Amino acid sequence: MKLEILTKTENQEIQKKIISEIRDLINYKNLEPGDKLPSERTLSEKFGVSRSNIRDAIQKLEFYGLLKSMPQSGTFVANIGVTAMNGMIEDILRLDDPDFKSLVETRILLELKTARLAALRRTEDDLRLMKEALDAYSNKVVAGQDAVQEDLLFHLAIAKASGNSTMNTFMLIITPEIITNFEKYHVCNNNQAFLGIQEHNDIYEAIKNQDPKLAKEKMKKHFKILYQYCYNQKS
């Protein structure tokens, strides 16, 4: 576990270094919106890093709307002024990985909303996906196996049923970090896992019956223990 954390930290530092160098390159060459960046291979040789590192950095800048990649054409500077771009890159470089408490706060806010929307918008296909994830979770808990991933698949099915693609995307983004932290901190014990079966069923039934108020209440109850756990931890 320690080696993985160090490797991840090193990769993040490399990515920040590449982003800084891409910014400096844009400024030095006075690249304007629509201008093309050098190829990944050229940047890799220039910065002394792997092409995969370059690709990751470009994807991050593209995610924030600062670059735009076009298949078979290359990567281009987005339609943003130099001052705004430099300011946004500085903000990106200052971003830290969210801590577990922040992830949980974000997840709770999202899921209270997605549960309500899912109750209003769910389809029969959505219900089927939720039930499959719910059954998979229940089977693993009864068998005494770790069910963190099945738990989150159930919640992702609810996010999908909400019909809100942005909320669904946010859930997909934060889910890997939540899985990692659940396993790292051993948040759930066996009693809580068994309790989760009933709580999941209650949420599912409320969504199935298209009762948005009850779905939100049951989701809030479901997160009570997790919320208390996080706020009992030292900051």
PATORDO-655521 format. One line per 4 residues: number of its first residue (from 1); their letters; for each residue z, x, y of C-alpha. Coordinates in pm, whole numbers, always signed. Layout:
NUM	A	Z/X/Y; ...
//
This chain:
1	MKLE	+0/+0/+0; +88/+282/+240; -247/+453/+184; -435/+128/+252
5	ILTK	-249/+72/+579; -320/+429/+694; -687/+396/+601; -714/+69/+793
9	TENQ	-547/+227/+1098; -780/+525/+1085; -1082/+297/+1063; -961/+101/+1365
13	EIQK	-922/+421/+1565; -1273/+530/+1467; -1407/+190/+1570; -1236/+210/+1909
17	KIIS	-1377/+560/+1961; -1730/+439/+1882; -1695/+139/+2116; -1583/+373/+2395
21	EIRD	-1879/+601/+2330; -2123/+308/+2327; -1982/+201/+2664; -2019/+555/+2798
25	LINY	-2376/+570/+2665; -2467/+244/+2838; -2320/+370/+3165; -2470/+722/+3139
29	KNLE	-2821/+595/+3065; -2782/+308/+3314; -2886/+60/+3048; -2940/-289/+3184
33	PGDK	-2932/-634/+3020; -3212/-649/+2764; -3236/-272/+2721; -3235/-143/+2364
37	LPSE	-2966/+81/+2218; -3060/+381/+2002; -3084/+309/+1627; -2778/+306/+1401
41	RTLS	-2897/+631/+1248; -2930/+799/+1587; -2589/+677/+1701; -2437/+787/+1370
45	EKFG	-2568/+1142/+1417; -2479/+1149/+1787; -2119/+1031/+1737; -2059/+1212/+1406
49	VSRS	-1960/+900/+1211; -2109/+695/+928; -2371/+427/+982; -2129/+168/+842
53	NIRD	-1880/+264/+1116; -2153/+219/+1377; -2249/-116/+1225; -1888/-242/+1234
57	AIQK	-1849/-145/+1600; -2178/-309/+1696; -2081/-627/+1509; -1753/-639/+1698
61	LEFY	-1927/-601/+2035; -2182/-860/+1926; -1897/-1098/+1832; -1769/-1074/+2191
65	GLLK	-2118/-1131/+2329; -2172/-782/+2472; -2456/-679/+2243; -2727/-874/+2065
69	SMPQ	-2889/-765/+1738; -3235/-887/+1649; -3374/-844/+1296; -3651/-585/+1274
73	SGTF	-3614/-513/+1647; -3278/-346/+1705; -2968/-394/+1916; -2986/-485/+2283
77	VANI	-2748/-500/+2578; -2650/-862/+2645; -2712/-1036/+2974; -2386/-921/+3132
81	GVTA	-2335/-710/+3442; -2207/-353/+3409; -1874/-425/+3579; -1802/-726/+3359
85	MNGM	-1907/-537/+3047; -1684/-240/+3122; -1391/-471/+3192; -1442/-666/+2869
89	IEDI	-1472/-348/+2663; -1144/-222/+2813; -981/-549/+2707; -1125/-516/+2355
93	LRLD	-993/-160/+2325; -645/-279/+2424; -637/-554/+2164; -384/-493/+1888
97	DPDF	-381/-653/+1543; -180/-975/+1559; +166/-957/+1404; +269/-1200/+1132
101	KSLV	+460/-1424/+1372; +155/-1458/+1597; -64/-1542/+1299; +178/-1812/+1185
105	ETRI	+203/-1962/+1534; -176/-1976/+1556; -208/-2120/+1208; +47/-2396/+1272
109	LLEL	-121/-2502/+1598; -460/-2510/+1426; -344/-2693/+1115; -155/-2970/+1292
113	KTAR	-481/-3048/+1470; -709/-3005/+1168; -491/-3233/+954; -517/-3508/+1212
117	LAAL	-893/-3465/+1253; -945/-3445/+877; -776/-3782/+834; -1022/-3929/+1081
121	RRTE	-1338/-3754/+963; -1300/-3661/+595; -1578/-3742/+351; -1563/-3795/-24
125	DDLR	-1691/-3439/-73; -1408/-3311/+148; -1152/-3500/-61; -1300/-3353/-379
129	LMKE	-1269/-2996/-245; -911/-3060/-134; -818/-3205/-472; -973/-2912/-659
133	ALDA	-776/-2663/-447; -460/-2871/-483; -493/-2883/-863; -562/-2509/-881
137	YSNK	-250/-2440/-672; -35/-2671/-886; -157/-2517/-1212; -77/-2164/-1098
141	VVAG	+269/-2257/-968; +358/-2436/-1292; +237/-2132/-1487; +462/-1908/-1276
145	QDAV	+169/-1724/-1120; +108/-1622/-760; -73/-1907/-582; -106/-1778/-225
149	QEDL	-485/-1779/-231; -503/-2128/-383; -259/-2249/-118; -483/-2120/+158
153	LFHL	-797/-2258/-6; -637/-2603/+17; -574/-2554/+388; -927/-2420/+443
157	AIAK	-1062/-2733/+276; -867/-2938/+532; -1008/-2727/+816; -1359/-2792/+685
161	ASGN	-1284/-3165/+664; -1183/-3166/+1031; -1550/-3144/+1123; -1469/-2887/+1392
165	STMN	-1667/-2570/+1321; -1473/-2362/+1575; -1134/-2443/+1419; -1281/-2381/+1076
169	TFML	-1407/-2039/+1191; -1068/-1946/+1338; -902/-2033/+1007; -1151/-1814/+820
173	IITP	-1084/-1526/+1059; -704/-1529/+1028; -684/-1616/+656; -727/-1258/+516
177	EIIT	-443/-1126/+735; -221/-1419/+634; -282/-1350/+264; -198/-981/+314
181	NFEK	+124/-1059/+500; +236/-1328/+255; +210/-1074/-24; +368/-796/+184
185	YHVC	+672/-995/+294; +708/-1216/-15; +749/-1525/+203; +746/-1789/-71
189	NNNQ	+987/-1804/-362; +946/-2020/-674; +1145/-2314/-539; +935/-2325/-223
193	AFLG	+617/-2300/-429; +716/-2603/-638; +812/-2790/-320; +468/-2702/-188
197	IQEH	+305/-2905/-465; +467/-3225/-340; +404/-3139/+24; +38/-3069/-46
201	NDIY	+10/-3400/-228; +167/-3582/+67; -81/-3422/+309; -372/-3500/+79
205	EAIK	-271/-3867/+41; -233/-3911/+418; -579/-3764/+475; -725/-3970/+191
209	NQDP	-574/-4287/+343; -711/-4190/+685; -369/-4189/+851; -391/-3916/+1121
213	KLAK	-35/-3957/+1246; +115/-3927/+898; -114/-3634/+809; +11/-3443/+1113
217	EKMK	+376/-3526/+1033; +339/-3412/+671; +168/-3091/+779; +447/-3022/+1029
221	KHFK	+708/-3074/+756; +512/-2843/+526; +535/-2559/+778; +904/-2602/+857
225	ILYQ	+1028/-2334/+616; +756/-2085/+713; +826/-2142/+1082; +1200/-2086/+1031
229	YCYN	+1131/-1773/+828; +925/-1614/+1102; +1176/-1685/+1375; +1463/-1550/+1169
233	QKS	+1287/-1214/+1156; +1358/-940/+1406; +1091/-913/+1672
//
